Amino acid sequence: MIMMWMQCRRTTTVLTAMCSQHTVVPCLRKGVLTCSYVQTKNHRKLVVSGFDCSDNITRTNTLLHKSRSYVKDSAHDLDRKKNLEVVNNDKEVKLVSFVGETLPSHFEDSNWENEMNLLKEFETRDVLAPLKDTHEIDLVSQEVRPTFNLAAYINRSATLQEMVRLGVDISKWEKRKGISSYILKLDLECDMKQHLMFLHDQGVKPEDLGRWLTINPLIFREKIEDLDARINYLKAVKFTSDEIARLISRNPHWLLFSTVRIDNRLGFFQRSCDLSRDEVRVVAVKEPRLITHNLHHIKRTSIAVTEEMGFDKNEMKSLMLSTPKLWIAHGPSLLRKFDYLHNEMGLSHSVLVKFPKILQSREFRIKQRHQYLKTLGRAQYDPQKPNYVSPASLVEGNDLKFCSDIAKSTVHDYNLFLKTL
């Protein structure tokens, strides 16, 4: 059995509509009539039940075609209606519900003339005319409303003004969910001053403070006691003051990690690369972002270095100590560079370990210079043979120095060659 229901709000009009045009007209009176569309085996029937204070209509049944414009979804939850009465008969189901008054029954209830005069005043007002009182804008918008950027608040928020003076790029905050609303609630004197002084005491330079806060505005969420504990831990594991300043300045996210997490991260690098404590400190200071980087990415790079590239454990350890930045590089790009250096240029693993910076260079730069040397017959990277070219020279210096010292040609010829690629 399919059950559909609808509401009409004018009982006196309903009976006329059902008898003549088979439609339902809503009204504004307090007596609300609920109609239910019921499908039985023999025919379709619309059951109307309700009451009206003036017409004394109690219950009536009549036939009515289905009206799509007023029929509600049959899956509507009728149990939530108040004063719901369900009567089961042999061939029909009656649903009765009463809804309170929601709109005024007469136009006299509202002041029509005052509303029309107010509309005319807004229509004739010049929006470009200056305000008589500068404080009128506060009456128009007394509270902060949602916006697409922080520019709407910059004139009101002293906190944002101070952040801009420090050199913070607040447009970067807008791209991160929840940062803008969080910063606007902070007070510079109560919520931010101590954190700024703490960063200055730990060695963050004033000219770097704007960049630092742009990257990590969530530092104001941390307690000063927790930040002190994290600094004390670094001192306990033999980091010097200059090294701590470098860790914090180069990696603003470092202070968001608890002492337990940092200790686990340092232990992970010590075990996975077979490093000593001093070597772990060297790696952390050389690349502070490595310690707090995604561990899944770190593990994937380690597998690529040993399994896909073919470096042994000692060679991987040498690469970690010399160029730890390789472990946070883009994995597919690193594999492509190794494939070109090892298979195309013929550089062995020992040579790559000796000149690890070549793995950090841009792939197109390596290809362009190697191919140019190859056309000149000078692509010779074996130190035991004449006309030796150091692999490091392919990535060091500008084009003028490369052409004059390595290729023994002119920049003009090199540029003409690049046009042929």
C-alpha positions in Angstrom: 0.0 0.0 0.0 1.4 3.4 -1.1 0.7 6.2 1.3 1.2 9.9 0.5 0.1 12.9 2.5 -0.3 16.7 2.1 -1.4 19.6 4.2 -3.8 22.4 3.3 -4.5 25.3 5.6 -8.0 26.4 4.6 -10.8 24.0 5.4 -13.6 26.0 3.8 -11.8 26.1 0.5 -10.8 22.5 0.6 -14.3 21.1 0.3 -15.1 23.3 -2.7 -11.8 22.4 -4.3 -12.4 18.7 -3.8 -15.8 18.7 -5.2 -15.1 20.9 -8.2 -11.5 21.2 -9.5 -9.9 18.5 -7.5 -7.2 20.7 -6.1 -6.1 21.8 -2.7 -5.6 25.4 -1.7 -3.6 26.3 1.4 -4.8 29.0 3.8 -3.5 31.0 6.8 -6.1 30.1 9.4 -5.2 28.2 12.6 -7.2 25.1 11.8 -4.9 23.1 9.7 -6.2 20.2 7.6 -4.0 17.2 6.8 -4.9 15.2 3.7 -3.7 11.7 2.9 -3.6 10.1 -0.5 -4.3 6.3 -0.2 -4.1 3.7 -2.9 -6.2 0.6 -2.4 -6.8 -2.5 -4.6 -10.0 -1.1 -6.2 -9.4 2.6 -6.5 -7.5 5.7 -5.3 -8.9 7.7 -2.5 -8.0 10.9 -0.8 -9.0 10.9 2.8 -9.5 14.3 4.4 -9.8 14.7 8.1 -9.8 17.8 10.2 -11.8 20.5 11.9 -12.5 24.1 11.7 -13.7 26.3 14.4 -16.1 28.3 12.2 -17.5 25.8 9.8 -17.8 22.9 12.2 -16.5 20.3 9.7 -15.6 17.1 11.5 -14.8 14.3 9.1 -15.5 13.6 5.4 -14.3 11.3 2.7 -14.3 12.0 -1.0 -12.6 10.9 -4.3 -9.8 13.1 -5.6 -7.2 12.7 -8.3 -3.6 12.8 -7.4 -2.1 16.4 -7.4 1.6 16.3 -7.9 2.1 19.9 -6.8 0.9 19.2 -3.3 1.7 15.6 -2.7 4.6 15.1 -0.2 7.1 12.3 -0.3 5.6 9.1 1.0 8.8 8.5 3.0 8.1 11.5 5.1 8.3 10.8 8.8 4.7 11.3 10.0 5.5 10.0 13.5 7.1 13.3 14.3 3.8 15.2 13.9 2.0 16.2 17.0 -1.5 15.0 17.8 -1.3 12.3 15.1 -4.3 9.9 14.9 -4.4 6.8 12.8 -7.7 5.0 12.1 -7.6 1.7 10.2 -10.6 0.5 8.3 -11.1 -2.3 5.8 -10.2 -0.3 2.7 -8.7 3.0 3.9 -6.3 4.7 6.3 -7.0 8.1 7.8 -4.2 10.3 9.0 -5.1 13.4 11.1 -2.7 16.0 12.4 -3.1 19.5 13.6 -0.5 22.2 13.2 -0.4 25.5 15.0 -0.7 28.9 13.3 2.5 30.0 11.6 1.4 33.2 9.7 -1.0 36.0 10.5 -4.5 35.5 9.4 -5.2 39.1 8.5 -3.1 41.8 6.8 -4.1 44.1 9.6 -1.8 42.2 12.0 1.3 43.9 10.5 1.9 47.6 10.0 1.7 47.7 6.2 2.3 51.4 5.8 5.4 51.5 7.9 7.0 48.7 6.0 6.3 50.3 2.6 7.7 53.6 3.8 10.8 51.8 5.0 11.3 50.1 1.6 10.9 53.5 -0.2 13.5 55.0 2.0 16.1 52.3 1.1 15.3 52.6 -2.6 15.9 56.3 -2.7 19.0 56.3 -0.5 22.3 57.0 -2.3 24.7 54.1 -1.4 27.7 56.1 -2.7 27.0 59.1 -0.3 29.4 59.3 2.6 28.2 58.4 6.0 27.3 61.3 8.3 29.0 59.6 11.2 32.0 57.4 10.8 30.7 55.2 13.6 27.6 54.3 11.6 29.5 51.5 9.9 29.7 49.8 13.3 25.9 50.0 13.6 25.5 48.4 10.2 27.9 45.5 11.0 28.5 45.0 14.7 29.8 41.5 14.6 32.4 39.7 12.5 30.8 37.7 9.7 32.2 34.9 7.5 34.3 36.1 4.6 36.5 34.7 1.9 39.7 36.5 3.1 41.1 38.3 6.1 41.2 41.7 4.4 37.7 42.4 5.7 39.1 42.3 9.3 42.4 44.0 8.9 41.2 47.4 9.9 39.4 46.2 13.0 41.8 43.5 14.3 44.8 44.8 16.1 46.2 41.2 16.1 46.2 41.0 12.3 47.8 44.5 12.0 50.7 43.4 14.2 51.1 40.2 12.3 51.4 42.1 9.0 54.0 44.4 10.7 56.0 41.4 11.6 56.0 40.3 7.9 53.4 37.5 8.1 51.8 36.5 4.8 48.2 36.2 6.1 47.1 35.1 2.6 48.8 31.7 3.3 46.6 31.3 6.4 43.4 31.6 4.3 44.4 28.5 2.4 44.4 26.4 5.6 41.1 25.4 7.1 40.4 26.9 10.6 43.5 29.0 10.9 41.8 32.4 10.1 39.0 31.9 12.6 41.5 30.7 15.2 43.8 33.7 14.8 41.0 36.2 15.0 40.0 35.0 18.4 43.5 35.6 19.9 44.6 38.7 21.8 48.1 39.9 21.1 48.9 40.8 24.7 47.4 37.8 26.4 47.7 35.0 23.9 50.7 35.8 21.6 53.2 38.0 23.4 54.8 35.2 25.5 55.2 32.9 22.4 56.9 35.7 20.4 59.3 36.3 23.3 60.0 32.6 23.6 60.9 32.3 19.9 63.2 35.3 20.1 64.9 33.8 23.2 65.5 30.5 21.4 67.4 32.2 18.5 64.7 33.0 15.9 65.8 36.2 14.2 63.4 39.1 14.0 63.6 39.2 10.2 62.7 35.5 10.1 59.8 35.8 12.5 57.2 36.7 9.8 58.2 33.6 7.6 58.2 31.4 10.7 54.6 32.4 11.8 53.4 32.2 8.2 54.4 28.5 8.2 53.4 27.7 11.8 50.6 29.9 13.3 49.5 27.0 15.5 52.4 27.7 17.8 50.1 29.9 19.8 48.0 26.9 20.7 50.9 25.3 22.6 51.6 26.0 26.3 54.8 27.8 27.2 55.5 25.0 29.7 55.4 22.4 27.0 57.7 24.4 24.8 60.2 24.8 27.5 60.2 21.1 28.1 60.9 20.4 24.4 63.8 22.8 24.5 65.2 21.2 27.7 65.0 17.8 26.0 67.1 19.0 23.1 69.7 20.3 25.5 69.6 17.0 27.4 70.5 15.0 24.2 73.6 17.3 23.7 72.3 19.8 21.1 74.0 23.1 21.5 72.2 26.5 21.6 73.2 27.3 18.0 72.0 23.9 16.8 68.7 24.3 18.6 68.3 27.8 17.0 68.9 26.2 13.6 66.5 23.4 14.2 63.7 25.8 15.2 64.4 28.4 12.6 64.7 26.1 9.7 61.8 23.9 10.7 59.0 25.8 12.4 57.0 22.6 12.8 59.6 21.1 15.2 58.1 22.7 18.3 54.7 21.1 17.6 56.1 17.7 18.2 56.2 16.4 21.8 59.4 15.2 23.4 58.2 11.6 23.1 57.6 11.9 19.4 61.0 13.7 18.8 62.8 11.0 20.8 61.1 8.2 18.7 62.0 10.0 15.5 65.7 10.3 16.4 65.7 6.7 17.5 64.2 5.6 14.2 66.9 7.3 12.1 69.6 5.9 14.4 68.3 2.3 14.0 67.3 2.4 10.3 70.6 3.9 9.0 72.9 2.5 11.7 73.9 5.9 13.0 75.5 6.9 16.3 74.1 9.6 18.5 76.5 12.2 17.2 75.7 11.2 13.6 72.0 11.6 14.3 72.6 15.1 15.6 74.6 15.9 12.5 71.8 14.7 10.2 69.2 16.6 12.2 71.1 19.9 12.2 72.0 19.6 8.5 68.4 19.0 7.5 66.0 19.8 10.3 62.9 19.1 8.2 63.9 15.4 7.9 63.2 14.5 11.5 59.6 15.7 11.4 58.9 14.6 7.8 56.4 11.9 6.9 57.9 8.6 8.1 56.1 6.6 5.3 57.9 8.7 2.8 61.2 8.3 4.6 60.9 4.5 4.6 59.9 4.4 1.0 63.0 6.4 0.0 65.2 4.1 2.0 63.8 1.1 0.2 64.3 2.8 -3.1 67.9 3.7 -2.3 68.8 0.1 -1.3 66.5 -2.0 -3.4 65.8 0.0 -6.6 69.0 1.9 -6.9 71.3 -0.8 -5.6 73.3 1.1 -2.9 74.5 -1.0 0.0 74.1 -0.2 3.7 77.4 1.7 4.0 76.7 3.7 0.9 73.2 4.6 2.1 74.7 5.7 5.4 77.2 7.9 3.5 74.4 9.5 1.5 72.4 10.1 4.6 75.3 11.9 6.3 76.3 14.0 3.3 72.9 14.8 1.7 70.0 13.9 4.0 67.8 16.1 1.9 67.5 13.2 -0.6 65.1 11.5 1.8 62.6 14.3 1.5 62.9 14.7 -2.2 60.3 13.6 -4.7 60.7 9.9 -5.1 59.9 9.4 -8.8 62.1 12.3 -9.8 65.0 10.9 -7.7 64.7 7.5 -9.4 64.7 9.2 -12.9 67.9 11.1 -12.1 69.6 8.0 -10.8 68.6 6.1 -13.9 70.0 8.7 -16.2 73.3 9.2 -14.2 74.0 5.5 -13.7 72.7 4.0 -17.0 73.1 6.8 -19.5 76.2 8.6 -18.2 77.8 5.5 -16.8 78.5 6.8 -13.3 79.0 4.0 -10.7 77.6 3.9 -7.2 80.9 4.8 -5.7 81.1 7.9 -7.9 77.6 9.0 -6.9 78.4 8.5 -3.3 81.5 10.7 -3.8 79.6 13.4 -5.6 76.1 13.2 -3.9 75.1 16.7 -4.9 74.6 15.6 -8.4 71.5 13.7 -7.2 70.1 16.9 -5.8 70.4 18.9 -9.1 67.7 19.4 -11.6 67.3 16.7 -14.1 67.0 18.9 -17.2 70.3 20.7 -16.3 72.2 17.4 -16.0 70.8 16.3 -19.4 71.5 19.5 -21.2 75.2 19.8 -20.1 75.9 16.1 -20.6 74.5 16.1 -24.1 76.5 19.2 -25.0 79.7 17.6 -23.7 78.8 14.5 -25.6 78.5 16.4 -28.9 81.9 18.0 -28.3 83.5 14.7 -27.4 84.3 15.7 -23.9 81.8 13.6 -21.9 84.6 11.7 -20.1 84.0 11.0 -16.3 86.7 8.5 -15.6 89.5 10.0 -13.5 92.0 7.5 -14.9 91.7 8.8 -18.4 92.6 12.2 -20.0 90.2 15.0 -20.4 88.5 14.0 -17.2 85.4 16.0 -16.3 84.2 16.0 -12.7 80.6 15.0 -12.3 80.2 17.9 -9.8 81.1 20.4 -12.5 77.9 19.5 -14.4 75.8 21.1 -11.6 78.1 23.8 -10.3 78.4 27.3 -11.5 76.5 29.2 -14.2 76.5 28.6 -17.9 79.4 31.0 -18.6 81.7 29.2 -16.2 80.6 25.8 -17.5 81.3 26.8 -21.1 84.6 28.4 -20.5 86.1 26.0 -17.9 84.5 22.6 -18.8 83.2 22.7 -22.4 85.9 25.0 -23.7 83.4 26.8 -25.9 81.3 29.9 -25.9 77.9 30.6 -24.3 76.6 31.5 -27.8 77.3 28.0 -29.1 75.8 26.5 -26.0 72.6 28.4 -26.4 72.4 27.4 -30.1 72.7 23.8 -29.1 69.9 24.2 -26.5 67.6 25.4 -29.3 68.1 22.0 -31.1 66.8 20.0 -28.1 
